[in-house]
Amino acid sequence: VKKFQPNEVVDYNSLKERGFLKGKNKLIKILGEGEINIPLIVRVNAISQTAKEKIEKAGGKVEIVKV
């Protein structure tokens, strides 16, 4: 999260550019470990309920992307 600015979009491309993703898998699931304190727009294939709650509590939003 430290590599992202407030209200920035977090998706496959932004994660790949920052070196968070390795390999060819394009499906992304966010889990609820760790803390988040800036609002982000998260576009992923799946997310845990805990992660969704943390993102929304920080002022961000979650969009589920279908493949």
Gaussian input, Z-matrix of N, CA and C with variables (Angstrom, degrees):
# hf/3-21g

backbone

0 1
 N
 C     1     B1
 C     2     B2     1     A1
 N     3     B3     2     A2     1     D1
 C     4     B4     3     A3     2     D2
 C     5     B5     4     A4     3     D3
 N     6     B6     5     A5     4     D4
 C     7     B7     6     A6     5     D5
 C     8     B8     7     A7     6     D6
 N     9     B9     8     A8     7     D7
 C    10    B10     9     A9     8     D8
 C    11    B11    10    A10     9     D9
 N    12    B12    11    A11    10    D10
 C    13    B13    12    A12    11    D11
 C    14    B14    13    A13    12    D12
 N    15    B15    14    A14    13    D13
 C    16    B16    15    A15    14    D14
 C    17    B17    16    A16    15    D15
 N    18    B18    17    A17    16    D16
 C    19    B19    18    A18    17    D17
 C    20    B20    19    A19    18    D18
 N    21    B21    20    A20    19    D19
 C    22    B22    21    A21    20    D20
 C    23    B23    22    A22    21    D21
 N    24    B24    23    A23    22    D22
 C    25    B25    24    A24    23    D23
 C    26    B26    25    A25    24    D24
 N    27    B27    26    A26    25    D25
 C    28    B28    27    A27    26    D26
 C    29    B29    28    A28    27    D27
 N    30    B30    29    A29    28    D28
 C    31    B31    30    A30    29    D29
 C    32    B32    31    A31    30    D30
 N    33    B33    32    A32    31    D31
 C    34    B34    33    A33    32    D32
 C    35    B35    34    A34    33    D33
 N    36    B36    35    A35    34    D34
 C    37    B37    36    A36    35    D35
 C    38    B38    37    A37    36    D36
 N    39    B39    38    A38    37    D37
 C    40    B40    39    A39    38    D38
 C    41    B41    40    A40    39    D39
 N    42    B42    41    A41    40    D40
 C    43    B43    42    A42    41    D41
 C    44    B44    43    A43    42    D42
 N    45    B45    44    A44    43    D43
 C    46    B46    45    A45    44    D44
 C    47    B47    46    A46    45    D45
 N    48    B48    47    A47    46    D46
 C    49    B49    48    A48    47    D47
 C    50    B50    49    A49    48    D48
 N    51    B51    50    A50    49    D49
 C    52    B52    51    A51    50    D50
 C    53    B53    52    A52    51    D51
 N    54    B54    53    A53    52    D52
 C    55    B55    54    A54    53    D53
 C    56    B56    55    A55    54    D54
 N    57    B57    56    A56    55    D55
 C    58    B58    57    A57    56    D56
 C    59    B59    58    A58    57    D57
 N    60    B60    59    A59    58    D58
 C    61    B61    60    A60    59    D59
 C    62    B62    61    A61    60    D60
 N    63    B63    62    A62    61    D61
 C    64    B64    63    A63    62    D62
 C    65    B65    64    A64    63    D63
 N    66    B66    65    A65    64    D64
 C    67    B67    66    A66    65    D65
 C    68    B68    67    A67    66    D66
 N    69    B69    68    A68    67    D67
 C    70    B70    69    A69    68    D68
 C    71    B71    70    A70    69    D69
 N    72    B72    71    A71    70    D70
 C    73    B73    72    A72    71    D71
 C    74    B74    73    A73    72    D72
 N    75    B75    74    A74    73    D73
 C    76    B76    75    A75    74    D74
 C    77    B77    76    A76    75    D75
 N    78    B78    77    A77    76    D76
 C    79    B79    78    A78    77    D77
 C    80    B80    79    A79    78    D78
 N    81    B81    80    A80    79    D79
 C    82    B82    81    A81    80    D80
 C    83    B83    82    A82    81    D81
 N    84    B84    83    A83    82    D82
 C    85    B85    84    A84    83    D83
 C    86    B86    85    A85    84    D84
 N    87    B87    86    A86    85    D85
 C    88    B88    87    A87    86    D86
 C    89    B89    88    A88    87    D87
 N    90    B90    89    A89    88    D88
 C    91    B91    90    A90    89    D89
 C    92    B92    91    A91    90    D90
 N    93    B93    92    A92    91    D91
 C    94    B94    93    A93    92    D92
 C    95    B95    94    A94    93    D93
 N    96    B96    95    A95    94    D94
 C    97    B97    96    A96    95    D95
 C    98    B98    97    A97    96    D96
 N    99    B99    98    A98    97    D97
 C   100   B100    99    A99    98    D98
 C   101   B101   100   A100    99    D99
 N   102   B102   101   A101   100   D100
 C   103   B103   102   A102   101   D101
 C   104   B104   103   A103   102   D102
 N   105   B105   104   A104   103   D103
 C   106   B106   105   A105   104   D104
 C   107   B107   106   A106   105   D105
 N   108   B108   107   A107   106   D106
 C   109   B109   108   A108   107   D107
 C   110   B110   109   A109   108   D108
 N   111   B111   110   A110   109   D109
 C   112   B112   111   A111   110   D110
 C   113   B113   112   A112   111   D111
 N   114   B114   113   A113   112   D112
 C   115   B115   114   A114   113   D113
 C   116   B116   115   A115   114   D114
 N   117   B117   116   A116   115   D115
 C   118   B118   117   A117   116   D116
 C   119   B119   118   A118   117   D117
 N   120   B120   119   A119   118   D118
 C   121   B121   120   A120   119   D119
 C   122   B122   121   A121   120   D120
 N   123   B123   122   A122   121   D121
 C   124   B124   123   A123   122   D122
 C   125   B125   124   A124   123   D123
 N   126   B126   125   A125   124   D124
 C   127   B127   126   A126   125   D125
 C   128   B128   127   A127   126   D126
 N   129   B129   128   A128   127   D127
 C   130   B130   129   A129   128   D128
 C   131   B131   130   A130   129   D129
 N   132   B132   131   A131   130   D130
 C   133   B133   132   A132   131   D131
 C   134   B134   133   A133   132   D132
 N   135   B135   134   A134   133   D133
 C   136   B136   135   A135   134   D134
 C   137   B137   136   A136   135   D135
 N   138   B138   137   A137   136   D136
 C   139   B139   138   A138   137   D137
 C   140   B140   139   A139   138   D138
 N   141   B141   140   A140   139   D139
 C   142   B142   141   A141   140   D140
 C   143   B143   142   A142   141   D141
 N   144   B144   143   A143   142   D142
 C   145   B145   144   A144   143   D143
 C   146   B146   145   A145   144   D144
 N   147   B147   146   A146   145   D145
 C   148   B148   147   A147   146   D146
 C   149   B149   148   A148   147   D147
 N   150   B150   149   A149   148   D148
 C   151   B151   150   A150   149   D149
 C   152   B152   151   A151   150   D150
 N   153   B153   152   A152   151   D151
 C   154   B154   153   A153   152   D152
 C   155   B155   154   A154   153   D153
 N   156   B156   155   A155   154   D154
 C   157   B157   156   A156   155   D155
 C   158   B158   157   A157   156   D156
 N   159   B159   158   A158   157   D157
 C   160   B160   159   A159   158   D158
 C   161   B161   160   A160   159   D159
 N   162   B162   161   A161   160   D160
 C   163   B163   162   A162   161   D161
 C   164   B164   163   A163   162   D162
 N   165   B165   164   A164   163   D163
 C   166   B166   165   A165   164   D164
 C   167   B167   166   A166   165   D165
 N   168   B168   167   A167   166   D166
 C   169   B169   168   A168   167   D167
 C   170   B170   169   A169   168   D168
 N   171   B171   170   A170   169   D169
 C   172   B172   171   A171   170   D170
 C   173   B173   172   A172   171   D171
 N   174   B174   173   A173   172   D172
 C   175   B175   174   A174   173   D173
 C   176   B176   175   A175   174   D174
 N   177   B177   176   A176   175   D175
 C   178   B178   177   A177   176   D176
 C   179   B179   178   A178   177   D177
 N   180   B180   179   A179   178   D178
 C   181   B181   180   A180   179   D179
 C   182   B182   181   A181   180   D180
 N   183   B183   182   A182   181   D181
 C   184   B184   183   A183   182   D182
 C   185   B185   184   A184   183   D183
 N   186   B186   185   A185   184   D184
 C   187   B187   186   A186   185   D185
 C   188   B188   187   A187   186   D186
 N   189   B189   188   A188   187   D187
 C   190   B190   189   A189   188   D188
 C   191   B191   190   A190   189   D189
 N   192   B192   191   A191   190   D190
 C   193   B193   192   A192   191   D191
 C   194   B194   193   A193   192   D192
 N   195   B195   194   A194   193   D193
 C   196   B196   195   A195   194   D194
 C   197   B197   196   A196   195   D195
 N   198   B198   197   A197   196   D196
 C   199   B199   198   A198   197   D197
 C   200   B200   199   A199   198   D198

   B1=1.4586
   B2=1.5274
   B3=1.3039
   B4=1.4639
   B5=1.5167
   B6=1.3077
   B7=1.4628
   B8=1.5224
   B9=1.3306
   B10=1.4601
   B11=1.5217
   B12=1.3274
   B13=1.4573
   B14=1.5299
   B15=1.3412
   B16=1.4604
   B17=1.5311
   B18=1.3153
   B19=1.4673
   B20=1.5232
   B21=1.3135
   B22=1.4590
   B23=1.5302
   B24=1.3254
   B25=1.4624
   B26=1.5258
   B27=1.3291
   B28=1.4624
   B29=1.5229
   B30=1.3280
   B31=1.4610
   B32=1.5257
   B33=1.3225
   B34=1.4606
   B35=1.5247
   B36=1.3229
   B37=1.4689
   B38=1.5250
   B39=1.3243
   B40=1.4679
   B41=1.5252
   B42=1.3268
   B43=1.4662
   B44=1.5243
   B45=1.3235
   B46=1.4696
   B47=1.5330
   B48=1.3291
   B49=1.4675
   B50=1.5256
   B51=1.3314
   B52=1.4642
   B53=1.5315
   B54=1.3303
   B55=1.4563
   B56=1.5117
   B57=1.3403
   B58=1.4605
   B59=1.5227
   B60=1.3282
   B61=1.4614
   B62=1.5154
   B63=1.3232
   B64=1.4578
   B65=1.5217
   B66=1.2971
   B67=1.4518
   B68=1.5138
   B69=1.3231
   B70=1.4684
   B71=1.5207
   B72=1.3268
   B73=1.4547
   B74=1.5236
   B75=1.3299
   B76=1.4616
   B77=1.5207
   B78=1.3239
   B79=1.4577
   B80=1.5259
   B81=1.3189
   B82=1.4574
   B83=1.5219
   B84=1.3427
   B85=1.4563
   B86=1.5195
   B87=1.3219
   B88=1.4545
   B89=1.5261
   B90=1.3291
   B91=1.4593
   B92=1.5215
   B93=1.3208
   B94=1.4590
   B95=1.5086
   B96=1.3191
   B97=1.4608
   B98=1.5214
   B99=1.3161
   B100=1.4587
   B101=1.5170
   B102=1.3156
   B103=1.4615
   B104=1.5216
   B105=1.3052
   B106=1.4603
   B107=1.5256
   B108=1.3214
   B109=1.4635
   B110=1.5237
   B111=1.3356
   B112=1.4643
   B113=1.5274
   B114=1.3332
   B115=1.4671
   B116=1.5263
   B117=1.3153
   B118=1.4581
   B119=1.5178
   B120=1.3136
   B121=1.4630
   B122=1.5229
   B123=1.3158
   B124=1.4593
   B125=1.5235
   B126=1.3285
   B127=1.4700
   B128=1.5263
   B129=1.3341
   B130=1.4683
   B131=1.5218
   B132=1.3304
   B133=1.4588
   B134=1.5205
   B135=1.3352
   B136=1.4619
   B137=1.5251
   B138=1.3368
   B139=1.4598
   B140=1.5174
   B141=1.3193
   B142=1.4581
   B143=1.5281
   B144=1.3162
   B145=1.4600
   B146=1.5302
   B147=1.3287
   B148=1.4656
   B149=1.5241
   B150=1.3250
   B151=1.4669
   B152=1.5254
   B153=1.3117
   B154=1.4690
   B155=1.5304
   B156=1.3260
   B157=1.4623
   B158=1.5313
   B159=1.3290
   B160=1.4647
   B161=1.5268
   B162=1.3182
   B163=1.4677
   B164=1.5196
   B165=1.3321
   B166=1.4621
   B167=1.5243
   B168=1.3330
   B169=1.4675
   B170=1.5285
   B171=1.3333
   B172=1.4679
   B173=1.5289
   B174=1.3426
   B175=1.4605
   B176=1.5128
   B177=1.3280
   B178=1.4598
   B179=1.5146
   B180=1.3254
   B181=1.4587
   B182=1.5189
   B183=1.3275
   B184=1.4609
   B185=1.5156
   B186=1.3277
   B187=1.4629
   B188=1.5235
   B189=1.3279
   B190=1.4593
   B191=1.5247
   B192=1.3243
   B193=1.4610
   B194=1.5215
   B195=1.3099
   B196=1.4675
   B197=1.5167
   B198=1.3184
   B199=1.4732
   B200=1.5014
   A1=110.53
   A2=117.36
   A3=120.38
   A4=112.55
   A5=118.03
   A6=121.33
   A7=112.49
   A8=117.77
   A9=121.80
   A10=110.55
   A11=115.42
   A12=122.42
   A13=109.18
   A14=118.35
   A15=120.73
   A16=111.74
   A17=115.71
   A18=125.60
   A19=113.87
   A20=117.40
   A21=121.29
   A22=109.75
   A23=116.05
   A24=121.29
   A25=109.00
   A26=115.23
   A27=121.95
   A28=106.44
   A29=116.44
   A30=121.52
   A31=108.82
   A32=117.00
   A33=120.71
   A34=111.58
   A35=116.86
   A36=120.57
   A37=112.70
   A38=117.23
   A39=119.14
   A40=111.39
   A41=117.53
   A42=120.33
   A43=111.40
   A44=116.74
   A45=121.63
   A46=110.33
   A47=116.92
   A48=121.59
   A49=112.48
   A50=117.00
   A51=121.18
   A52=112.88
   A53=116.38
   A54=120.15
   A55=116.14
   A56=117.33
   A57=120.16
   A58=112.37
   A59=117.74
   A60=121.69
   A61=110.41
   A62=113.76
   A63=119.85
   A64=107.48
   A65=117.44
   A66=120.22
   A67=111.80
   A68=115.08
   A69=120.49
   A70=114.07
   A71=117.75
   A72=120.31
   A73=109.91
   A74=116.97
   A75=120.74
   A76=112.74
   A77=117.50
   A78=120.65
   A79=109.24
   A80=116.16
   A81=121.00
   A82=109.45
   A83=115.98
   A84=122.22
   A85=107.24
   A86=116.43
   A87=122.15
   A88=108.23
   A89=115.37
   A90=121.39
   A91=109.58
   A92=116.89
   A93=121.92
   A94=117.13
   A95=119.11
   A96=120.54
   A97=109.69
   A98=116.90
   A99=120.77
   A100=112.73
   A101=114.50
   A102=121.58
   A103=110.10
   A104=115.53
   A105=122.10
   A106=107.45
   A107=116.31
   A108=119.08
   A109=113.06
   A110=116.66
   A111=120.04
   A112=108.51
   A113=116.96
   A114=118.84
   A115=111.04
   A116=116.20
   A117=122.50
   A118=109.63
   A119=116.89
   A120=122.65
   A121=105.49
   A122=116.23
   A123=122.05
   A124=109.59
   A125=116.83
   A126=123.14
   A127=108.14
   A128=116.09
   A129=121.87
   A130=110.38
   A131=115.83
   A132=121.19
   A133=112.37
   A134=117.12
   A135=121.52
   A136=108.87
   A137=115.67
   A138=120.40
   A139=109.01
   A140=116.24
   A141=119.21
   A142=108.55
   A143=115.91
   A144=120.66
   A145=110.41
   A146=116.52
   A147=120.95
   A148=111.12
   A149=117.19
   A150=121.06
   A151=110.68
   A152=116.86
   A153=120.91
   A154=110.57
   A155=115.76
   A156=120.07
   A157=111.39
   A158=117.50
   A159=121.09
   A160=111.33
   A161=117.13
   A162=121.24
   A163=110.34
   A164=116.78
   A165=120.81
   A166=111.50
   A167=117.48
   A168=120.79
   A169=110.92
   A170=116.96
   A171=121.78
   A172=111.87
   A173=117.29
   A174=120.90
   A175=114.53
   A176=116.86
   A177=121.14
   A178=112.26
   A179=115.44
   A180=119.30
   A181=109.67
   A182=114.99
   A183=122.43
   A184=109.00
   A185=116.07
   A186=122.27
   A187=107.43
   A188=116.49
   A189=121.21
   A190=108.50
   A191=115.83
   A192=122.77
   A193=108.37
   A194=116.63
   A195=121.43
   A196=109.85
   A197=115.48
   A198=120.52
   A199=109.65
   D1=-28.20
   D2=-178.24
   D3=-63.74
   D4=-19.17
   D5=-178.62
   D6=-88.60
   D7=1.43
   D8=-177.81
   D9=-114.27
   D10=148.41
   D11=177.14
   D12=-93.37
   D13=156.12
   D14=177.38
   D15=-53.68
   D16=138.59
   D17=178.41
   D18=66.54
   D19=14.81
   D20=176.94
   D21=-78.03
   D22=149.93
   D23=177.06
   D24=-81.42
   D25=128.72
   D26=175.28
   D27=-109.62
   D28=111.14
   D29=179.75
   D30=-144.30
   D31=-172.04
   D32=-178.04
   D33=-54.01
   D34=-48.96
   D35=-176.20
   D36=-63.72
   D37=-44.76
   D38=-178.49
   D39=-68.65
   D40=-35.15
   D41=176.91
   D42=-68.87
   D43=-39.94
   D44=179.03
   D45=-65.05
   D46=-44.50
   D47=-179.85
   D48=-59.42
   D49=-32.81
   D50=-177.41
   D51=-93.09
   D52=4.58
   D53=175.34
   D54=81.57
   D55=15.63
   D56=178.73
   D57=-78.90
   D58=-23.52
   D59=-176.78
   D60=-111.72
   D61=138.39
   D62=175.98
   D63=-129.25
   D64=152.70
   D65=-179.90
   D66=86.14
   D67=-168.96
   D68=-173.85
   D69=-105.60
   D70=-3.24
   D71=-179.04
   D72=-65.50
   D73=127.10
   D74=-179.02
   D75=-104.69
   D76=1.53
   D77=177.68
   D78=-87.72
   D79=133.85
   D80=-177.45
   D81=-124.68
   D82=129.40
   D83=172.35
   D84=-124.24
   D85=128.93
   D86=178.85
   D87=-98.64
   D88=132.13
   D89=177.45
   D90=-105.47
   D91=165.87
   D92=-172.20
   D93=-89.17
   D94=18.18
   D95=177.88
   D96=-76.55
   D97=149.97
   D98=177.74
   D99=83.84
   D100=-177.94
   D101=-177.97
   D102=-123.35
   D103=155.48
   D104=175.81
   D105=-136.75
   D106=133.85
   D107=-178.11
   D108=-131.60
   D109=12.82
   D110=173.76
   D111=-127.06
   D112=148.28
   D113=178.90
   D114=-73.39
   D115=130.82
   D116=177.13
   D117=-131.60
   D118=153.29
   D119=173.07
   D120=-102.32
   D121=108.88
   D122=-172.64
   D123=-104.76
   D124=119.95
   D125=178.94
   D126=-116.23
   D127=103.38
   D128=-175.28
   D129=-135.87
   D130=172.80
   D131=179.68
   D132=-83.42
   D133=-30.26
   D134=179.98
   D135=-155.93
   D136=155.37
   D137=-179.33
   D138=-152.42
   D139=143.74
   D140=176.38
   D141=-75.33
   D142=156.77
   D143=179.73
   D144=-61.35
   D145=-40.01
   D146=179.54
   D147=-61.61
   D148=-45.05
   D149=179.35
   D150=-63.10
   D151=-43.37
   D152=179.59
   D153=-59.90
   D154=-44.58
   D155=-179.89
   D156=-62.70
   D157=-41.77
   D158=-180.00
   D159=-65.04
   D160=-42.24
   D161=179.81
   D162=-64.14
   D163=-45.55
   D164=-179.60
   D165=-67.90
   D166=-36.36
   D167=177.94
   D168=-63.62
   D169=-31.98
   D170=178.35
   D171=-80.02
   D172=-0.50
   D173=178.80
   D174=95.82
   D175=5.26
   D176=179.75
   D177=-90.86
   D178=-175.23
   D179=176.26
   D180=-142.36
   D181=157.56
   D182=-176.54
   D183=-118.76
   D184=133.03
   D185=175.04
   D186=-123.99
   D187=125.34
   D188=178.34
   D189=-86.84
   D190=126.10
   D191=-179.01
   D192=-102.00
   D193=123.16
   D194=177.81
   D195=-86.16
   D196=143.96
   D197=179.90
   D198=-99.48

